[in-house]
């Protein structure tokens, strides 16, 4: 893969804080919220105005920016 400066980035991982979409495991580490709670939040917010995930088969990917906005607007989880 080539980045926007023309350098080869093949085999280099992107830091979690720069990723657009996070796996549930990455979200657990990044936000410090338990896996069960994140999965519950995903299930409760599917199809709502606060939906912050996309489903790829059985896999949920979390839009980091939307989830941050969701957490900023929430007083309790």
Biopython code that builds the backbone (N, CA, C, O; Angstrom):
import numpy as np
from Bio.PDB.StructureBuilder import StructureBuilder

atoms = [
    (1, "UNK", "N", (0.848, -1.168, 0.000)),
    (1, "UNK", "CA", (0.000, 0.000, 0.000)),
    (1, "UNK", "C", (0.899, 1.238, 0.000)),
    (1, "UNK", "O", (1.973, 1.232, 0.601)),
    (2, "UNK", "N", (0.458, 2.280, -0.666)),
    (2, "UNK", "CA", (1.215, 3.522, -0.767)),
    (2, "UNK", "C", (0.446, 4.620, -0.039)),
    (2, "UNK", "O", (-0.755, 4.775, -0.260)),
    (3, "UNK", "N", (1.117, 5.387, 0.830)),
    (3, "UNK", "CA", (0.438, 6.477, 1.528)),
    (3, "UNK", "C", (0.393, 7.724, 0.650)),
    (3, "UNK", "O", (0.846, 7.699, -0.494)),
    (4, "UNK", "N", (-0.155, 8.817, 1.188)),
    (4, "UNK", "CA", (-0.336, 10.028, 0.385)),
    (4, "UNK", "C", (0.972, 10.751, 0.075)),
    (4, "UNK", "O", (0.972, 11.694, -0.717)),
    (5, "UNK", "N", (2.076, 10.340, 0.673)),
    (5, "UNK", "CA", (3.377, 10.935, 0.351)),
    (5, "UNK", "C", (4.162, 10.056, -0.614)),
    (5, "UNK", "O", (5.288, 10.390, -0.983)),
    (6, "UNK", "N", (3.573, 8.931, -1.025)),
    (6, "UNK", "CA", (4.224, 8.042, -1.972)),
    (6, "UNK", "C", (5.102, 6.987, -1.333)),
    (6, "UNK", "O", (5.789, 6.247, -2.037)),
    (7, "UNK", "N", (5.094, 6.901, 0.000)),
    (7, "UNK", "CA", (5.910, 5.894, 0.686)),
    (7, "UNK", "C", (5.150, 4.581, 0.801)),
    (7, "UNK", "O", (3.925, 4.567, 0.919)),
    (8, "UNK", "N", (5.885, 3.487, 0.765)),
    (8, "UNK", "CA", (5.310, 2.157, 0.910)),
    (8, "UNK", "C", (4.986, 1.929, 2.379)),
    (8, "UNK", "O", (5.861, 2.041, 3.237)),
    (9, "UNK", "N", (3.723, 1.606, 2.670)),
    (9, "UNK", "CA", (3.303, 1.365, 4.052)),
    (9, "UNK", "C", (2.883, -0.081, 4.273)),
    (9, "UNK", "O", (2.267, -0.393, 5.292)),
    (10, "UNK", "N", (3.205, -0.965, 3.339)),
    (10, "UNK", "CA", (2.795, -2.363, 3.453)),
    (10, "UNK", "C", (3.383, -2.982, 4.716)),
    (10, "UNK", "O", (4.582, -2.865, 4.970)),
    (11, "UNK", "N", (2.541, -3.640, 5.506)),
    (11, "UNK", "CA", (2.989, -4.333, 6.702)),
    (11, "UNK", "C", (3.109, -3.441, 7.928)),
    (11, "UNK", "O", (3.462, -3.925, 9.004)),
    (12, "UNK", "N", (2.827, -2.157, 7.795)),
    (12, "UNK", "CA", (2.893, -1.245, 8.939)),
    (12, "UNK", "C", (1.486, -1.066, 9.489)),
    (12, "UNK", "O", (0.537, -0.850, 8.735)),
    (13, "UNK", "N", (1.360, -1.157, 10.803)),
    (13, "UNK", "CA", (0.035, -1.028, 11.397)),
    (13, "UNK", "C", (-0.275, 0.437, 11.706)),
    (13, "UNK", "O", (0.621, 1.239, 11.971)),
    (14, "UNK", "N", (-1.548, 0.755, 11.664)),
    (14, "UNK", "CA", (-2.020, 2.102, 11.959)),
    (14, "UNK", "C", (-2.342, 2.163, 13.448)),
    (14, "UNK", "O", (-3.022, 1.271, 13.956)),
    (15, "UNK", "N", (-1.876, 3.190, 14.166)),
    (15, "UNK", "CA", (-2.215, 3.308, 15.587)),
    (15, "UNK", "C", (-3.731, 3.429, 15.769)),
    (15, "UNK", "O", (-4.419, 4.005, 14.925)),
    (16, "UNK", "N", (-4.238, 2.893, 16.857)),
    (16, "UNK", "CA", (-5.677, 2.876, 17.115)),
    (16, "UNK", "C", (-6.253, 4.290, 17.096)),
    (16, "UNK", "O", (-7.351, 4.491, 16.577)),
    (17, "UNK", "N", (-5.551, 5.263, 17.641)),
    (17, "UNK", "CA", (-6.076, 6.627, 17.718)),
    (17, "UNK", "C", (-6.148, 7.315, 16.355)),
    (17, "UNK", "O", (-6.707, 8.406, 16.247)),
    (18, "UNK", "N", (-5.589, 6.691, 15.308)),
    (18, "UNK", "CA", (-5.683, 7.246, 13.960)),
    (18, "UNK", "C", (-6.676, 6.483, 13.082)),
    (18, "UNK", "O", (-6.972, 6.909, 11.965)),
    (19, "UNK", "N", (-7.186, 5.369, 13.577)),
    (19, "UNK", "CA", (-8.107, 4.555, 12.784)),
    (19, "UNK", "C", (-9.486, 5.203, 12.728)),
    (19, "UNK", "O", (-9.945, 5.822, 13.688)),
    (20, "UNK", "N", (-10.126, 5.044, 11.584)),
    (20, "UNK", "CA", (-11.484, 5.551, 11.394)),
    (20, "UNK", "C", (-12.496, 4.576, 11.989)),
    (20, "UNK", "O", (-13.444, 4.996, 12.653)),
    (21, "UNK", "N", (-12.302, 3.276, 11.754)),
    (21, "UNK", "CA", (-13.182, 2.232, 12.266)),
    (21, "UNK", "C", (-12.390, 1.336, 13.214)),
    (21, "UNK", "O", (-11.232, 1.010, 12.953)),
    (22, "UNK", "N", (-13.027, 0.943, 14.317)),
    (22, "UNK", "CA", (-12.386, 0.087, 15.312)),
    (22, "UNK", "C", (-13.156, -1.220, 15.450)),
    (22, "UNK", "O", (-14.380, -1.249, 15.326)),
    (23, "UNK", "N", (-12.424, -2.299, 15.707)),
    (23, "UNK", "CA", (-13.081, -3.544, 16.093)),
    (23, "UNK", "C", (-13.542, -3.383, 17.536)),
    (23, "UNK", "O", (-13.151, -2.432, 18.212)),
    (24, "UNK", "N", (-14.362, -4.300, 18.005)),
    (24, "UNK", "CA", (-14.823, -4.238, 19.391)),
    (24, "UNK", "C", (-13.627, -4.329, 20.339)),
    (24, "UNK", "O", (-13.564, -3.591, 21.323)),
    (25, "UNK", "N", (-12.684, -5.219, 20.057)),
    (25, "UNK", "CA", (-11.505, -5.359, 20.919)),
    (25, "UNK", "C", (-10.685, -4.075, 20.967)),
    (25, "UNK", "O", (-10.204, -3.688, 22.032)),
    (26, "UNK", "N", (-10.522, -3.413, 19.826)),
    (26, "UNK", "CA", (-9.781, -2.148, 19.798)),
    (26, "UNK", "C", (-10.529, -1.066, 20.573)),
    (26, "UNK", "O", (-9.912, -0.261, 21.271)),
    (27, "UNK", "N", (-11.860, -1.045, 20.453)),
    (27, "UNK", "CA", (-12.667, -0.062, 21.185)),
    (27, "UNK", "C", (-12.569, -0.289, 22.689)),
    (27, "UNK", "O", (-12.520, 0.669, 23.460)),
    (28, "UNK", "N", (-12.541, -1.546, 23.108)),
    (28, "UNK", "CA", (-12.383, -1.870, 24.533)),
    (28, "UNK", "C", (-11.091, -1.264, 25.062)),
    (28, "UNK", "O", (-11.083, -0.635, 26.120)),
    (29, "UNK", "N", (-10.011, -1.451, 24.334)),
    (29, "UNK", "CA", (-8.712, -0.922, 24.760)),
    (29, "UNK", "C", (-8.671, 0.600, 24.689)),
    (29, "UNK", "O", (-8.154, 1.251, 25.596)),
    (30, "UNK", "N", (-9.210, 1.163, 23.625)),
    (30, "UNK", "CA", (-9.119, 2.610, 23.400)),
    (30, "UNK", "C", (-9.986, 3.398, 24.380)),
    (30, "UNK", "O", (-9.536, 4.401, 24.934)),
    (31, "UNK", "N", (-11.233, 2.950, 24.601)),
    (31, "UNK", "CA", (-12.166, 3.705, 25.428)),
    (31, "UNK", "C", (-12.196, 3.254, 26.884)),
    (31, "UNK", "O", (-12.725, 3.969, 27.735)),
    (32, "UNK", "N", (-11.642, 2.088, 27.186)),
    (32, "UNK", "CA", (-11.643, 1.602, 28.561)),
    (32, "UNK", "C", (-13.021, 1.163, 29.036)),
    (32, "UNK", "O", (-13.329, 1.237, 30.226)),
    (33, "UNK", "N", (-13.838, 0.711, 28.108)),
    (33, "UNK", "CA", (-15.178, 0.212, 28.423)),
    (33, "UNK", "C", (-15.169, -1.291, 28.153)),
    (33, "UNK", "O", (-14.540, -1.749, 27.200)),
    (34, "UNK", "N", (-15.861, -2.050, 28.985)),
    (34, "UNK", "CA", (-15.868, -3.500, 28.840)),
    (34, "UNK", "C", (-16.507, -3.979, 27.545)),
    (34, "UNK", "O", (-17.344, -3.296, 26.955)),
    (35, "UNK", "N", (-16.098, -5.163, 27.116)),
    (35, "UNK", "CA", (-16.601, -5.734, 25.865)),
    (35, "UNK", "C", (-18.108, -5.954, 25.909)),
    (35, "UNK", "O", (-18.805, -5.644, 24.943)),
    (36, "UNK", "N", (-18.620, -6.486, 27.020)),
    (36, "UNK", "CA", (-20.062, -6.725, 27.124)),
    (36, "UNK", "C", (-20.842, -5.425, 27.013)),
    (36, "UNK", "O", (-21.887, -5.378, 26.365)),
    (37, "UNK", "N", (-20.338, -4.369, 27.642)),
    (37, "UNK", "CA", (-21.022, -3.082, 27.610)),
    (37, "UNK", "C", (-21.011, -2.499, 26.200)),
    (37, "UNK", "O", (-22.022, -1.965, 25.743)),
    (38, "UNK", "N", (-19.881, -2.595, 25.510)),
    (38, "UNK", "CA", (-19.816, -2.082, 24.139)),
    (38, "UNK", "C", (-20.768, -2.863, 23.244)),
    (38, "UNK", "O", (-21.471, -2.271, 22.426)),
    (39, "UNK", "N", (-20.798, -4.177, 23.387)),
    (39, "UNK", "CA", (-21.714, -4.986, 22.568)),
    (39, "UNK", "C", (-23.177, -4.655, 22.888)),
    (39, "UNK", "O", (-24.021, -4.657, 21.992)),
    (40, "UNK", "N", (-23.478, -4.372, 24.154)),
    (40, "UNK", "CA", (-24.829, -3.960, 24.540)),
    (40, "UNK", "C", (-25.181, -2.618, 23.908)),
    (40, "UNK", "O", (-26.283, -2.448, 23.385)),
    (41, "UNK", "N", (-24.251, -1.664, 23.952)),
    (41, "UNK", "CA", (-24.485, -0.349, 23.345)),
    (41, "UNK", "C", (-24.706, -0.470, 21.839)),
    (41, "UNK", "O", (-25.550, 0.224, 21.273)),
    (42, "UNK", "N", (-23.950, -1.350, 21.197)),
    (42, "UNK", "CA", (-24.128, -1.576, 19.755)),
    (42, "UNK", "C", (-25.540, -2.090, 19.490)),
    (42, "UNK", "O", (-26.234, -1.577, 18.613)),
    (43, "UNK", "N", (-25.965, -3.102, 20.246)),
    (43, "UNK", "CA", (-27.290, -3.700, 20.042)),
    (43, "UNK", "C", (-28.410, -2.695, 20.315)),
    (43, "UNK", "O", (-29.405, -2.665, 19.591)),
    (44, "UNK", "N", (-28.253, -1.875, 21.354)),
    (44, "UNK", "CA", (-29.286, -0.906, 21.722)),
    (44, "UNK", "C", (-29.409, 0.233, 20.719)),
    (44, "UNK", "O", (-30.474, 0.839, 20.606)),
    (45, "UNK", "N", (-28.346, 0.533, 19.994)),
    (45, "UNK", "CA", (-28.345, 1.706, 19.121)),
    (45, "UNK", "C", (-28.382, 1.380, 17.636)),
    (45, "UNK", "O", (-28.274, 2.288, 16.811)),
    (46, "UNK", "N", (-28.533, 0.110, 17.271)),
    (46, "UNK", "CA", (-28.663, -0.246, 15.856)),
    (46, "UNK", "C", (-29.933, 0.382, 15.291)),
    (46, "UNK", "O", (-31.009, 0.250, 15.875)),
    (47, "UNK", "N", (-29.809, 1.054, 14.167)),
    (47, "UNK", "CA", (-30.968, 1.635, 13.512)),
    (47, "UNK", "C", (-31.493, 2.915, 14.132)),
    (47, "UNK", "O", (-32.543, 3.405, 13.716)),
    (48, "UNK", "N", (-30.798, 3.473, 15.116)),
    (48, "UNK", "CA", (-31.222, 4.734, 15.727)),
    (48, "UNK", "C", (-30.393, 5.880, 15.160)),
    (48, "UNK", "O", (-29.495, 5.667, 14.345)),
    (49, "UNK", "N", (-30.703, 7.088, 15.597)),
    (49, "UNK", "CA", (-29.923, 8.260, 15.183)),
    (49, "UNK", "C", (-28.495, 8.194, 15.710)),
    (49, "UNK", "O", (-27.600, 8.839, 15.165)),
    (50, "UNK", "N", (-28.279, 7.417, 16.767)),
    (50, "UNK", "CA", (-26.954, 7.310, 17.374)),
    (50, "UNK", "C", (-26.171, 6.100, 16.876)),
    (50, "UNK", "O", (-25.150, 5.751, 17.469)),
    (51, "UNK", "N", (-26.616, 5.458, 15.811)),
    (51, "UNK", "CA", (-25.937, 4.267, 15.304)),
    (51, "UNK", "C", (-24.500, 4.617, 14.907)),
    (51, "UNK", "O", (-24.281, 5.475, 14.052)),
    (52, "UNK", "N", (-23.543, 3.963, 15.516)),
    (52, "UNK", "CA", (-22.125, 4.260, 15.299)),
    (52, "UNK", "C", (-21.367, 3.059, 14.766)),
    (52, "UNK", "O", (-20.137, 3.032, 14.812)),
    (53, "UNK", "N", (-22.089, 2.058, 14.258)),
    (53, "UNK", "CA", (-21.429, 0.841, 13.776)),
    (53, "UNK", "C", (-21.879, 0.485, 12.369)),
    (53, "UNK", "O", (-22.917, 0.937, 11.885)),
    (54, "UNK", "N", (-21.055, -0.348, 11.728)),
    (54, "UNK", "CA", (-21.465, -1.040, 10.519)),
    (54, "UNK", "C", (-21.249, -2.522, 10.787)),
    (54, "UNK", "O", (-20.352, -2.906, 11.538)),
    (55, "UNK", "N", (-22.071, -3.339, 10.174)),
    (55, "UNK", "CA", (-21.968, -4.785, 10.336)),
    (55, "UNK", "C", (-21.382, -5.373, 9.062)),
    (55, "UNK", "O", (-21.846, -5.073, 7.962)),
    (56, "UNK", "N", (-20.372, -6.205, 9.209)),
    (56, "UNK", "CA", (-19.808, -6.966, 8.102)),
    (56, "UNK", "C", (-19.941, -8.428, 8.504)),
    (56, "UNK", "O", (-19.098, -8.966, 9.222)),
    (57, "UNK", "N", (-21.009, -9.063, 8.035)),
    (57, "UNK", "CA", (-21.319, -10.412, 8.498)),
    (57, "UNK", "C", (-21.678, -10.352, 9.974)),
    (57, "UNK", "O", (-22.593, -9.627, 10.364)),
    (58, "UNK", "N", (-20.963, -11.111, 10.795)),
    (58, "UNK", "CA", (-21.172, -11.083, 12.242)),
    (58, "UNK", "C", (-20.280, -10.070, 12.941)),
    (58, "UNK", "O", (-20.392, -9.872, 14.151)),
    (59, "UNK", "N", (-19.404, -9.435, 12.194)),
    (59, "UNK", "CA", (-18.415, -8.516, 12.765)),
    (59, "UNK", "C", (-18.965, -7.093, 12.813)),
    (59, "UNK", "O", (-19.509, -6.596, 11.827)),
    (60, "UNK", "N", (-18.819, -6.443, 13.967)),
    (60, "UNK", "CA", (-19.215, -5.045, 14.124)),
    (60, "UNK", "C", (-17.977, -4.174, 14.085)),
    (60, "UNK", "O", (-16.999, -4.438, 14.785)),
    (61, "UNK", "N", (-18.021, -3.135, 13.266)),
    (61, "UNK", "CA", (-16.955, -2.141, 13.258)),
    (61, "UNK", "C", (-17.533, -0.832, 13.766)),
    (61, "UNK", "O", (-18.612, -0.414, 13.347)),
    (62, "UNK", "N", (-16.810, -0.192, 14.669)),
    (62, "UNK", "CA", (-17.282, 1.014, 15.338)),
    (62, "UNK", "C", (-16.618, 2.230, 14.716)),
    (62, "UNK", "O", (-15.392, 2.303, 14.626)),
    (63, "UNK", "N", (-17.440, 3.188, 14.286)),
    (63, "UNK", "CA", (-16.925, 4.455, 13.792)),
    (63, "UNK", "C", (-16.424, 5.229, 15.014)),
    (63, "UNK", "O", (-17.216, 5.655, 15.854)),
    (64, "UNK", "N", (-15.119, 5.402, 15.102)),
    (64, "UNK", "CA", (-14.510, 5.999, 16.294)),
    (64, "UNK", "C", (-15.059, 7.394, 16.580)),
    (64, "UNK", "O", (-15.380, 7.704, 17.727)),
    (65, "UNK", "N", (-15.169, 8.229, 15.567)),
    (65, "UNK", "CA", (-15.635, 9.602, 15.772)),
    (65, "UNK", "C", (-17.096, 9.643, 16.225)),
    (65, "UNK", "O", (-17.448, 10.409, 17.121)),
    (66, "UNK", "N", (-17.942, 8.821, 15.608)),
    (66, "UNK", "CA", (-19.352, 8.783, 16.005)),
    (66, "UNK", "C", (-19.506, 8.246, 17.425)),
    (66, "UNK", "O", (-20.342, 8.730, 18.188)),
    (67, "UNK", "N", (-18.696, 7.240, 17.781)),
    (67, "UNK", "CA", (-18.780, 6.688, 19.131)),
    (67, "UNK", "C", (-18.290, 7.711, 20.152)),
    (67, "UNK", "O", (-18.857, 7.812, 21.240)),
    (68, "UNK", "N", (-17.248, 8.468, 19.820)),
    (68, "UNK", "CA", (-16.788, 9.542, 20.708)),
    (68, "UNK", "C", (-17.896, 10.569, 20.907)),
    (68, "UNK", "O", (-18.134, 11.009, 22.032)),
    (69, "UNK", "N", (-18.579, 10.958, 19.825)),
    (69, "UNK", "CA", (-19.698, 11.903, 19.933)),
    (69, "UNK", "C", (-20.812, 11.329, 20.794)),
    (69, "UNK", "O", (-21.385, 12.031, 21.627)),
    (70, "UNK", "N", (-21.121, 10.044, 20.591)),
    (70, "UNK", "CA", (-22.143, 9.376, 21.393)),
    (70, "UNK", "C", (-21.779, 9.432, 22.877)),
    (70, "UNK", "O", (-22.623, 9.761, 23.711)),
    (71, "UNK", "N", (-20.532, 9.114, 23.205)),
    (71, "UNK", "CA", (-20.102, 9.134, 24.603)),
    (71, "UNK", "C", (-20.127, 10.545, 25.180)),
    (71, "UNK", "O", (-20.448, 10.726, 26.354)),
    (72, "UNK", "N", (-19.791, 11.543, 24.370)),
    (72, "UNK", "CA", (-19.814, 12.930, 24.841)),
    (72, "UNK", "C", (-21.229, 13.401, 25.161)),
    (72, "UNK", "O", (-21.407, 14.261, 26.023)),
    (73, "UNK", "N", (-22.234, 12.856, 24.485)),
    (73, "UNK", "CA", (-23.623, 13.250, 24.709)),
    (73, "UNK", "C", (-24.305, 12.413, 25.781)),
    (73, "UNK", "O", (-25.413, 12.738, 26.209)),
    (74, "UNK", "N", (-23.665, 11.351, 26.214)),
    (74, "UNK", "CA", (-24.254, 10.427, 27.176)),
    (74, "UNK", "C", (-23.763, 10.750, 28.581)),
    (74, "UNK", "O", (-22.575, 10.990, 28.793)),
    (75, "UNK", "N", (-24.686, 10.754, 29.536)),
    (75, "UNK", "CA", (-24.293, 11.018, 30.918)),
    (75, "UNK", "C", (-24.065, 9.735, 31.705)),
    (75, "UNK", "O", (-23.420, 9.748, 32.754)),
    (76, "UNK", "N", (-24.595, 8.625, 31.195)),
    (76, "UNK", "CA", (-24.464, 7.349, 31.898)),
    (76, "UNK", "C", (-24.544, 6.219, 30.880)),
    (76, "UNK", "O", (-25.350, 6.265, 29.951)),
    (77, "UNK", "N", (-23.690, 5.191, 31.065)),
    (77, "UNK", "CA", (-23.772, 4.037, 30.166)),
    (77, "UNK", "C", (-23.904, 2.754, 30.955)),
    (77, "UNK", "O", (-23.986, 1.674, 30.369)),
]
sb = StructureBuilder()
sb.init_structure("model")
sb.init_model(0)
sb.init_chain("A")
sb.init_seg("    ")
for serial, (resi, resn, name, xyz) in enumerate(atoms, 1):
    if name == "N":
        sb.init_residue(resn, " ", resi, " ")
    sb.init_atom(name, np.array(xyz, "f"), 0.0, 1.0, " ", f" {name:<3s}", serial, name[0])
structure = sb.get_structure()
